[in-house]
Amino acid sequence: LAEEIKAGNHMAVISGFHDATGSVTKNAELAKQRAIGARDLLMAAGVASNKITLQKPESTTGGGDASQARRVEIALK
């Protein structure tokens, strides 16, 4: 992924997600920290910070496994 971003005209858009159980504030902070961790890994792999955008943490809706709701998604734009 890092090589693709560095080689092309792509931007990485990173979104952290959390489930709807528990404290919204704490969950949003955890989602933000997961996204920051993904950003830091890309930067450690040589991706320039101006090629990375962090999105506001998002809550997943509906049922399902909380471990799947607590995730990071990286989109290339």
N, CA, C and O atoms as a DFTB+ gen file, in Angstrom:
308 C
 N C O
     1  1       0.833      -1.192       0.000
     2  2       0.000       0.000       0.000
     3  2       0.870       1.245       0.000
     4  3       0.626       2.180      -0.763
     5  1       1.881       1.258       0.854
     6  2       2.768       2.424       0.923
     7  2       3.462       2.654      -0.415
     8  3       3.590       3.795      -0.858
     9  1       3.906       1.588      -1.055
    10  2       4.575       1.723      -2.345
    11  2       3.630       2.274      -3.400
    12  3       4.044       3.085      -4.229
    13  1       2.381       1.856      -3.387
    14  2       1.386       2.352      -4.334
    15  2       1.153       3.853      -4.138
    16  3       1.048       4.598      -5.112
    17  1       1.076       4.284      -2.912
    18  2       0.858       5.706      -2.617
    19  2       2.066       6.526      -3.051
    20  3       1.920       7.583      -3.664
    21  1       3.260       6.034      -2.728
    22  2       4.473       6.766      -3.077
    23  2       4.687       6.828      -4.586
    24  3       5.171       7.838      -5.097
    25  1       4.337       5.772      -5.302
    26  2       4.604       5.693      -6.735
    27  2       3.585       6.447      -7.588
    28  3       3.896       6.845      -8.711
    29  1       2.391       6.644      -7.077
    30  2       1.339       7.239      -7.898
    31  2       0.883       8.589      -7.414
    32  3       1.516       9.230      -6.576
    33  1      -0.216       8.990      -7.960
    34  2      -0.834      10.256      -7.566
    35  2      -1.946      10.016      -6.573
    36  3      -2.964      10.707      -6.606
    37  1      -1.775       9.057      -5.698
    38  2      -2.819       8.687      -4.749
    39  2      -2.643       9.402      -3.420
    40  3      -1.534       9.734      -3.003
    41  1      -3.759       9.622      -2.784
    42  2      -3.812      10.079      -1.396
    43  2      -4.421       8.945      -0.589
    44  3      -5.332       8.266      -1.063
    45  1      -3.932       8.737       0.616
    46  2      -4.525       7.757       1.521
    47  2      -5.499       8.480       2.432
    48  3      -5.130       9.440       3.109
    49  1      -6.745       8.021       2.449
    50  2      -7.762       8.572       3.343
    51  2      -8.051       7.495       4.383
    52  3      -8.547       6.417       4.053
    53  1      -7.739       7.793       5.630
    54  2      -7.829       6.812       6.704
    55  2      -9.029       7.129       7.587
    56  3      -9.186       8.252       8.066
    57  1      -9.874       6.118       7.793
    58  2     -11.054       6.249       8.642
    59  2     -10.997       5.224       9.759
    60  3     -10.804       4.035       9.504
    61  1     -11.163       5.673      10.993
    62  2     -11.274       4.775      12.135
    63  2     -12.735       4.582      12.483
    64  3     -13.516       5.534      12.467
    65  1     -13.103       3.357      12.796
    66  2     -14.493       3.039      13.119
    67  2     -14.591       2.473      14.529
    68  3     -13.629       1.923      15.067
    69  1     -15.777       2.621      15.114
    70  2     -16.044       2.030      16.428
    71  2     -17.485       1.569      16.478
    72  3     -18.318       1.985      15.672
    73  1     -17.765       0.702      17.439
    74  2     -19.140       0.217      17.585
    75  2     -19.934       1.172      18.463
    76  3     -19.389       2.141      18.993
    77  1     -21.205       0.897      18.610
    78  2     -22.105       1.803      19.326
    79  2     -22.281       1.429      20.797
    80  3     -23.110       2.030      21.480
    81  1     -21.526       0.455      21.302
    82  2     -21.675       0.075      22.711
    83  2     -20.686       0.857      23.570
    84  3     -19.579       1.167      23.130
    85  1     -21.088       1.167      24.779
    86  2     -20.204       1.868      25.701
    87  2     -20.189       3.367      25.472
    88  3     -21.089       3.930      24.848
    89  1     -19.145       4.003      25.991
    90  2     -19.001       5.452      25.926
    91  2     -18.666       5.903      24.503
    92  3     -17.680       5.451      23.921
    93  1     -19.472       6.776      23.960
    94  2     -19.242       7.295      22.613
    95  2     -17.911       8.046      22.559
    96  3     -17.148       7.906      21.604
    97  1     -17.643       8.841      23.591
    98  2     -16.415       9.625      23.632
    99  2     -15.186       8.728      23.649
   100  3     -14.242       8.949      22.890
   101  1     -15.193       7.720      24.509
   102  2     -14.047       6.806      24.589
   103  2     -13.894       6.011      23.307
   104  3     -12.776       5.820      22.828
   105  1     -15.001       5.545      22.743
   106  2     -14.936       4.776      21.505
   107  2     -14.400       5.616      20.357
   108  3     -13.599       5.135      19.555
   109  1     -14.837       6.871      20.273
   110  2     -14.344       7.757      19.212
   111  2     -12.846       7.988      19.361
   112  3     -12.125       8.030      18.364
   113  1     -12.374       8.138      20.586
   114  2     -10.943       8.330      20.821
   115  2     -10.158       7.078      20.421
   116  3      -9.085       7.183      19.827
   117  1     -10.686       5.901      20.744
   118  2     -10.017       4.660      20.338
   119  2      -9.967       4.536      18.815
   120  3      -8.950       4.125      18.258
   121  1     -11.059       4.889      18.145
   122  2     -11.088       4.842      16.683
   123  2     -10.065       5.823      16.108
   124  3      -9.380       5.513      15.133
   125  1      -9.966       6.993      16.707
   126  2      -8.995       7.999      16.264
   127  2      -7.573       7.471      16.439
   128  3      -6.735       7.640      15.552
   129  1      -7.296       6.833      17.573
   130  2      -5.963       6.296      17.830
   131  2      -5.616       5.169      16.854
   132  3      -4.464       5.042      16.440
   133  1      -6.606       4.349      16.486
   134  2      -6.363       3.309      15.479
   135  2      -5.985       3.932      14.141
   136  3      -5.073       3.454      13.467
   137  1      -6.682       4.994      13.757
   138  2      -6.379       5.682      12.496
   139  2      -4.994       6.326      12.544
   140  3      -4.253       6.275      11.563
   141  1      -4.650       6.917      13.656
   142  2      -3.327       7.515      13.823
   143  2      -2.247       6.441      13.729
   144  3      -1.187       6.674      13.148
   145  1      -2.510       5.276      14.294
   146  2      -1.557       4.169      14.199
   147  2      -1.321       3.749      12.758
   148  3      -0.186       3.482      12.361
   149  1      -2.394       3.691      11.974
   150  2      -2.266       3.343      10.555
   151  2      -1.483       4.428       9.822
   152  3      -0.630       4.128       8.987
   153  1      -1.775       5.689      10.137
   154  2      -1.022       6.799       9.530
   155  2       0.464       6.696       9.858
   156  3       1.310       6.870       8.982
   157  1       0.778       6.413      11.115
   158  2       2.171       6.319      11.540
   159  2       2.899       5.182      10.834
   160  3       4.077       5.310      10.502
   161  1       2.203       4.067      10.601
   162  2       2.812       2.950       9.870
   163  2       3.116       3.340       8.426
   164  3       4.179       3.009       7.901
   165  1       2.187       4.039       7.787
   166  2       2.434       4.491       6.417
   167  2       3.599       5.479       6.365
   168  3       4.431       5.409       5.461
   169  1       3.661       6.383       7.315
   170  2       4.756       7.342       7.353
   171  2       6.090       6.653       7.616
   172  3       7.109       7.040       7.045
   173  1       6.092       5.634       8.474
   174  2       7.320       4.872       8.738
   175  2       7.783       4.123       7.490
   176  3       8.967       3.821       7.343
   177  1       6.838       3.825       6.590
   178  2       7.165       3.155       5.333
   179  2       7.551       4.152       4.242
   180  3       7.763       3.764       3.093
   181  1       7.643       5.437       4.597
   182  2       8.124       6.438       3.661
   183  2       7.076       7.275       2.957
   184  3       7.407       8.042       2.054
   185  1       5.807       7.145       3.354
   186  2       4.747       7.958       2.749
   187  2       4.780       9.347       3.397
   188  3       4.791       9.470       4.622
   189  1       4.795      10.382       2.565
   190  2       4.816      11.757       3.065
   191  2       3.502      12.086       3.768
   192  3       2.436      11.627       3.358
   193  1       3.588      12.873       4.814
   194  2       2.393      13.222       5.590
   195  2       1.352      13.969       4.757
   196  3       0.159      13.883       5.045
   197  1       1.784      14.697       3.733
   198  2       0.826      15.429       2.900
   199  2       0.072      14.525       1.931
   200  3      -0.796      14.995       1.196
   201  1       0.395      13.228       1.923
   202  2      -0.314      12.247       1.104
   203  2      -1.323      11.451       1.927
   204  3      -1.924      10.497       1.435
   205  1      -1.505      11.860       3.204
   206  2      -2.379      11.130       4.117
   207  2      -3.395      12.085       4.739
   208  3      -3.044      13.167       5.211
   209  1      -4.664      11.665       4.731
   210  2      -5.728      12.429       5.367
   211  2      -6.438      11.534       6.372
   212  3      -6.778      10.391       6.067
   213  1      -6.659      12.063       7.575
   214  2      -7.434      11.340       8.587
   215  2      -8.867      11.854       8.580
   216  3      -9.104      13.062       8.594
   217  1      -9.813      10.931       8.558
   218  2     -11.231      11.284       8.639
   219  2     -11.673      11.273      10.100
   220  3     -11.033      10.654      10.949
   221  1     -12.758      11.955      10.374
   222  2     -13.361      11.939      11.706
   223  2     -13.787      10.509      12.031
   224  3     -14.312       9.824      11.153
   225  1     -13.578      10.030      13.276
   226  2     -14.016       8.677      13.644
   227  2     -15.498       8.473      13.361
   228  3     -16.313       9.379      13.535
   229  1     -15.825       7.269      12.924
   230  2     -17.199       6.940      12.569
   231  2     -17.706       5.778      13.409
   232  3     -16.953       4.868      13.758
   233  1     -18.988       5.822      13.727
   234  2     -19.634       4.733      14.445
   235  2     -20.332       3.829      13.443
   236  3     -20.984       4.301      12.511
   237  1     -20.190       2.532      13.643
   238  2     -20.925       1.600      12.803
   239  2     -22.312       1.429      13.384
   240  3     -22.504       1.585      14.590
   241  1     -23.265       1.115      12.553
   242  2     -24.639       0.950      13.012
   243  2     -25.067      -0.490      12.797
   244  3     -24.449      -1.238      12.039
   245  1     -26.120      -0.853      13.469
   246  2     -26.655      -2.199      13.318
   247  2     -25.947      -3.196      14.197
   248  3     -25.049      -2.850      14.965
   249  1     -26.356      -4.413      14.075
   250  2     -25.780      -5.485      14.880
   251  2     -24.465      -5.951      14.300
   252  3     -23.874      -5.295      13.442
   253  1     -24.031      -7.065      14.773
   254  2     -22.782      -7.615      14.255
   255  2     -21.724      -7.700      15.322
   256  3     -21.926      -7.298      16.468
   257  1     -20.620      -8.219      14.930
   258  2     -19.488      -8.454      15.803
   259  2     -18.750      -7.142      16.082
   260  3     -18.353      -6.442      15.151
   261  1     -18.568      -6.813      17.354
   262  2     -17.887      -5.569      17.721
   263  2     -16.459      -5.541      17.195
   264  3     -15.948      -4.471      16.865
   265  1     -15.803      -6.702      17.111
   266  2     -14.426      -6.717      16.621
   267  2     -14.349      -6.304      15.155
   268  3     -13.313      -5.800      14.720
   269  1     -15.405      -6.501      14.389
   270  2     -15.425      -6.050      13.005
   271  2     -15.770      -4.571      12.912
   272  3     -15.367      -3.898      11.964
   273  1     -16.510      -4.063      13.885
   274  2     -16.867      -2.652      13.908
   275  2     -15.651      -1.805      14.282
   276  3     -15.531      -0.658      13.849
   277  1     -14.769      -2.360      15.070
   278  2     -13.578      -1.635      15.534
   279  2     -12.465      -1.891      14.529
   280  3     -11.712      -2.858      14.637
   281  1     -12.385      -0.998      13.552
   282  2     -11.451      -1.222      12.458
   283  2     -10.971       0.106      11.880
   284  3     -11.461       1.179      12.233
   285  1      -9.998      -0.005      10.980
   286  2      -9.506       1.120      10.205
   287  2      -9.657       0.762       8.742
   288  3      -9.357      -0.359       8.334
   289  1     -10.123       1.713       7.958
   290  2     -10.197       1.527       6.511
   291  2      -9.329       2.591       5.857
   292  3      -9.338       3.756       6.255
   293  1      -8.580       2.165       4.845
   294  2      -7.735       3.089       4.086
   295  2      -8.208       3.056       2.646
   296  3      -8.222       2.003       2.007
   297  1      -8.592       4.207       2.146
   298  2      -9.036       4.325       0.759
   299  2      -8.005       5.141      -0.012
   300  3      -7.439       6.098       0.514
   301  1      -7.771       4.759      -1.245
   302  2      -6.891       5.538      -2.111
   303  2      -7.750       6.453      -2.961
   304  3      -8.701       6.004      -3.601
   305  1      -7.420       7.714      -2.968
   306  2      -8.170       8.701      -3.747
   307  2      -7.250       9.329      -4.766
   308  3      -7.675      10.192      -5.533
